[in-house]
Amino acid sequence: MEPQGYTKLSSLGVEQQRVKVVISLDEVPEKLGAGFRLTARFITDKKDGVLLVPRYSVMESCDGRRYVLVRQNEVYAKRYVETGLSNETHFEIRDGLSEGEEIVATPSAKMAEEAKED
């Protein structure tokens, strides 16, 4: 890995933070050649048997705590949760929510404002 990151201006004029990573492949695909671009996923940890919720269902309060909106008797309530591992699609929920509870998969800011504290 390179010793430090760098800033690059994208074609849309957005500054992006980047770092070069050098990897080696155990198996090289036949059609892979010099200068080809690859997409890679780096797995740093893995757990089985954990409670997962969609990434977009987890919101963050002004004080940095994360919460989900839980449905309780036709009303939505903010439930603060402790998150663990995450990826591009899901969060692990370590505490604050139980299997089978109904949450809003993609809440809006308006829903969050109107939800009562749990």
C-alpha positions as CSV (number, residue, x, y, z in Angstrom):
1,M,0.0,0.0,0.0
2,E,1.2,3.5,-0.7
3,P,2.4,5.5,2.3
4,Q,-0.3,8.2,2.1
5,G,-3.4,9.3,0.3
6,Y,-3.8,12.1,-2.1
7,T,-6.6,14.4,-3.4
8,K,-7.7,14.3,-7.0
9,L,-10.2,16.5,-8.7
10,S,-12.9,14.4,-10.5
11,S,-14.2,15.1,-13.9
12,L,-17.3,16.7,-12.2
13,G,-15.1,19.0,-10.2
14,V,-15.4,17.2,-6.9
15,E,-12.3,16.7,-4.7
16,Q,-11.8,13.0,-3.9
17,Q,-9.5,11.4,-1.4
18,R,-7.7,8.4,-2.8
19,V,-5.0,6.0,-1.9
20,K,-3.2,3.6,-4.2
21,V,-3.3,-0.1,-3.2
22,V,-1.1,-2.7,-4.7
23,I,-2.5,-6.3,-4.6
24,S,-1.5,-9.7,-6.0
25,L,-4.0,-12.2,-7.4
26,D,-3.9,-15.9,-6.5
27,E,-5.5,-16.7,-9.9
28,V,-5.2,-14.4,-12.9
29,P,-8.2,-14.4,-15.3
30,E,-7.1,-15.2,-18.9
31,K,-8.6,-12.0,-20.4
32,L,-6.9,-9.7,-17.8
33,G,-4.2,-7.5,-19.3
34,A,-2.0,-4.6,-18.4
35,G,-3.8,-1.4,-17.8
36,F,-7.2,-3.1,-17.1
37,R,-9.4,-1.6,-14.3
38,L,-10.8,-4.0,-11.7
39,T,-13.4,-3.6,-9.0
40,A,-12.4,-5.2,-5.7
41,R,-14.1,-5.8,-2.4
42,F,-11.9,-6.0,0.7
43,I,-13.3,-8.0,3.5
44,T,-11.8,-7.1,6.9
45,D,-14.1,-9.1,9.2
46,K,-17.0,-11.6,8.9
47,K,-19.7,-12.6,11.4
48,D,-22.4,-15.2,11.2
49,G,-25.8,-15.1,13.1
50,V,-26.0,-11.4,13.6
51,L,-29.0,-9.0,13.2
52,L,-28.7,-7.1,9.9
53,V,-30.8,-4.1,8.8
54,P,-30.7,-2.2,5.5
55,R,-28.1,0.5,5.5
56,Y,-30.6,3.2,4.6
57,S,-32.9,2.3,7.5
58,V,-30.2,3.6,10.0
59,M,-30.2,7.3,10.6
60,E,-27.9,9.5,12.7
61,S,-29.0,12.1,15.2
62,C,-27.3,15.5,15.7
63,D,-25.3,14.1,18.6
64,G,-23.9,11.3,16.4
65,R,-26.1,8.4,17.9
66,R,-27.6,6.1,15.3
67,Y,-31.3,5.1,15.4
68,V,-34.0,3.3,13.4
69,L,-37.7,4.0,13.2
70,V,-39.6,1.2,14.8
71,R,-43.4,0.7,14.3
72,Q,-45.3,0.5,17.5
73,N,-49.1,0.5,17.4
74,E,-49.4,2.4,14.1
75,V,-46.9,5.0,15.4
76,Y,-43.2,5.3,14.6
77,A,-40.7,5.7,17.4
78,K,-37.0,6.5,17.3
79,R,-35.0,3.6,18.7
80,Y,-31.3,4.2,19.4
81,V,-29.2,1.3,18.4
82,E,-25.6,0.2,18.6
83,T,-24.2,-0.7,15.3
84,G,-21.3,-3.0,14.5
85,L,-19.9,-4.1,11.2
86,S,-21.3,-2.6,8.0
87,N,-20.9,-2.8,4.3
88,E,-22.4,-1.0,1.3
89,T,-25.9,-2.5,1.9
90,H,-26.3,-3.4,5.6
91,F,-25.5,-2.6,9.2
92,E,-25.0,-5.1,12.0
93,I,-27.2,-4.2,15.0
94,R,-25.5,-5.1,18.3
95,D,-28.0,-3.7,20.7
96,G,-31.3,-1.8,20.8
97,L,-33.3,-3.9,18.4
98,S,-34.6,-7.4,18.4
99,E,-35.2,-9.9,15.6
100,G,-38.8,-9.5,14.2
101,E,-39.4,-5.9,15.1
102,E,-40.8,-3.9,12.3
103,I,-38.6,-1.0,11.1
104,V,-38.9,1.5,8.3
105,A,-36.5,0.4,5.5
106,T,-36.1,3.8,3.9
107,P,-37.3,6.5,6.3
108,S,-37.6,10.2,5.3
109,A,-36.4,13.1,7.3
110,K,-40.0,14.1,7.9
111,M,-40.8,10.7,9.4
112,A,-37.8,11.0,11.7
113,E,-38.9,14.5,12.8
114,E,-42.4,13.3,13.6
115,A,-41.3,10.1,15.4
116,K,-41.6,10.0,19.2
117,E,-38.6,9.0,21.3
118,D,-38.7,5.4,22.4
